[in-house]
């Protein structure tokens, strides 16, 4: 096959085309590629820059083999001698000390001793704070009486003109500092000022009891007439004499209410209404009738050997003044007459006109 050489005009036109068009096409492609590259870079930038750089490993290390887990011994459940405690859902707020007094209304079955025990006070504190109601006599306690209950043991003092902390503290054998610092008194410790008529608590204070309420000792003989109220009599000479040993005056040998203490020089013995009350020892009846000081129906016996016994709050006295009785003879029946909040037998013992604790003598 024979090729004929191109004519010189055609070659020139072909060479001119390639020199003019081809470079322009190449530049166009380059510009397009650059544009695409910029577009891709801009659209992928957030992803590229948000990725953390790959860690650079400087030294290759050999991984440490993991040891197999050791088997743990099986433990038997422990049996402990312990107490279970229930979960408390409420917070217990600690009680703050009481610094203010309060009023209490006497109920059936109350006694000064029981009331003081309820309020965690000494019975003397209750009596001293309520002299205008009880007259220092716990047997003057009656139903529905309103008593003032002090916030702590001691004496409540009504401040008078001329009183000082020192004089009041000395009067009640107390500490001036305790009066000044007692929160309920609300005193300025630098310049304390107390207005007359104010009630001031004397913590730890004490005073003597006023004994005007006590039934006096009535010996046998003409002295009984001096009592000047029904129930006494001129017993004359002679009569039964005591043995010096004493039995319980009722079937119960237990205390009901007040026991023997400085403000209650007797014991209250449990007894039912109508239950026989017997003479604790032989002697002569020197009083039988209604007492004038809250004891209700009462019997007093003089035993002729320095001892006297007294039986109070009886439903009825069954002996007459001047009568001789033997140990164990019925002299009355149990009750709750006079100032009493419930059935009990108020029982006193005296020796040589002084009070003694019956518990030490009763058998």
Secondary structure in CASP SS format (residue, H / E / C, confidence):
PFRMAT SS
TARGET T0000
AUTHOR 0000-0000-0000
METHOD secondary structure of the structure
MODEL  1
X C 1.00
X C 1.00
X C 1.00
X C 1.00
X C 1.00
X C 1.00
X C 1.00
X H 1.00
X H 1.00
X H 1.00
X H 1.00
X H 1.00
X H 1.00
X H 1.00
X H 1.00
X H 1.00
X H 1.00
X H 1.00
X H 1.00
X H 1.00
X H 1.00
X H 1.00
X H 1.00
X H 1.00
X H 1.00
X H 1.00
X H 1.00
X H 1.00
X H 1.00
X H 1.00
X H 1.00
X H 1.00
X H 1.00
X H 1.00
X H 1.00
X H 1.00
X H 1.00
X H 1.00
X H 1.00
X H 1.00
X H 1.00
X H 1.00
X H 1.00
X H 1.00
X H 1.00
X H 1.00
X H 1.00
X H 1.00
X H 1.00
X H 1.00
X C 1.00
X C 1.00
X C 1.00
X C 1.00
X C 1.00
X C 1.00
X C 1.00
X C 1.00
X C 1.00
X C 1.00
X C 1.00
X C 1.00
X C 1.00
X C 1.00
X C 1.00
X C 1.00
X C 1.00
X C 1.00
X C 1.00
X C 1.00
X C 1.00
X C 1.00
X C 1.00
X C 1.00
X C 1.00
X C 1.00
X C 1.00
X C 1.00
X C 1.00
X C 1.00
X C 1.00
X C 1.00
X C 1.00
X C 1.00
X C 1.00
X C 1.00
X C 1.00
X C 1.00
X C 1.00
X C 1.00
X C 1.00
X C 1.00
X C 1.00
X C 1.00
X C 1.00
X C 1.00
X C 1.00
X C 1.00
X C 1.00
X C 1.00
X C 1.00
X E 1.00
X E 1.00
X E 1.00
X E 1.00
X C 1.00
X C 1.00
X C 1.00
X C 1.00
X C 1.00
X C 1.00
X H 1.00
X H 1.00
X H 1.00
X H 1.00
X H 1.00
X H 1.00
X H 1.00
X C 1.00
X C 1.00
X C 1.00
X C 1.00
X H 1.00
X H 1.00
X H 1.00
X H 1.00
X H 1.00
X H 1.00
X H 1.00
X C 1.00
X H 1.00
X H 1.00
X H 1.00
X H 1.00
X C 1.00
X C 1.00
X C 1.00
X H 1.00
X H 1.00
X H 1.00
X C 1.00
X C 1.00
X C 1.00
X C 1.00
X C 1.00
X E 1.00
X E 1.00
X E 1.00
X E 1.00
X C 1.00
X C 1.00
X C 1.00
X C 1.00
X E 1.00
X E 1.00
X E 1.00
X E 1.00
X E 1.00
X C 1.00
X C 1.00
X C 1.00
X C 1.00
X C 1.00
X C 1.00
X H 1.00
X H 1.00
X H 1.00
X H 1.00
X H 1.00
X H 1.00
X H 1.00
X C 1.00
X C 1.00
X C 1.00
X C 1.00
X H 1.00
X H 1.00
X H 1.00
X H 1.00
X H 1.00
X H 1.00
X C 1.00
X H 1.00
X H 1.00
X H 1.00
X C 1.00
X C 1.00
X C 1.00
X C 1.00
X C 1.00
X C 1.00
X C 1.00
X C 1.00
X C 1.00
X C 1.00
X C 1.00
X C 1.00
X C 1.00
X E 1.00
X E 1.00
X E 1.00
X E 1.00
X E 1.00
X C 1.00
X C 1.00
X C 1.00
X C 1.00
X C 1.00
X C 1.00
X C 1.00
X H 1.00
X H 1.00
X H 1.00
X C 1.00
X C 1.00
X C 1.00
X C 1.00
X C 1.00
X C 1.00
X C 1.00
X C 1.00
X H 1.00
X H 1.00
X H 1.00
X H 1.00
X H 1.00
X H 1.00
X C 1.00
X C 1.00
X C 1.00
X C 1.00
X E 1.00
X C 1.00
X C 1.00
X C 1.00
X C 1.00
X C 1.00
X C 1.00
X C 1.00
X C 1.00
X C 1.00
X C 1.00
X C 1.00
X C 1.00
X C 1.00
X E 1.00
X C 1.00
X C 1.00
X C 1.00
X C 1.00
X C 1.00
X C 1.00
X C 1.00
X C 1.00
X E 1.00
X C 1.00
X C 1.00
X C 1.00
X C 1.00
X C 1.00
X E 1.00
X C 1.00
X C 1.00
X E 1.00
X C 1.00
X C 1.00
X E 1.00
X E 1.00
X E 1.00
X C 1.00
X C 1.00
X C 1.00
X C 1.00
X C 1.00
X C 1.00
X E 1.00
X E 1.00
X E 1.00
X C 1.00
X C 1.00
X C 1.00
X C 1.00
X E 1.00
X E 1.00
X E 1.00
X E 1.00
X E 1.00
X E 1.00
X E 1.00
X E 1.00
X C 1.00
X C 1.00
X C 1.00
X C 1.00
X C 1.00
X C 1.00
X E 1.00
X E 1.00
X E 1.00
X E 1.00
X E 1.00
X E 1.00
X C 1.00
X C 1.00
X C 1.00
X C 1.00
X E 1.00
X E 1.00
X E 1.00
X E 1.00
X E 1.00
X E 1.00
X E 1.00
X E 1.00
X C 1.00
X E 1.00
X E 1.00
X C 1.00
X C 1.00
X C 1.00
X C 1.00
X C 1.00
X C 1.00
X E 1.00
X E 1.00
X C 1.00
X C 1.00
X C 1.00
X C 1.00
X E 1.00
X E 1.00
X E 1.00
X E 1.00
X C 1.00
X C 1.00
X C 1.00
X C 1.00
X C 1.00
X C 1.00
X C 1.00
X C 1.00
X C 1.00
X C 1.00
X C 1.00
X E 1.00
X E 1.00
X E 1.00
X E 1.00
X E 1.00
X E 1.00
X E 1.00
X C 1.00
X C 1.00
X E 1.00
X E 1.00
X E 1.00
X C 1.00
X H 1.00
X H 1.00
X H 1.00
X C 1.00
X E 1.00
X C 1.00
END
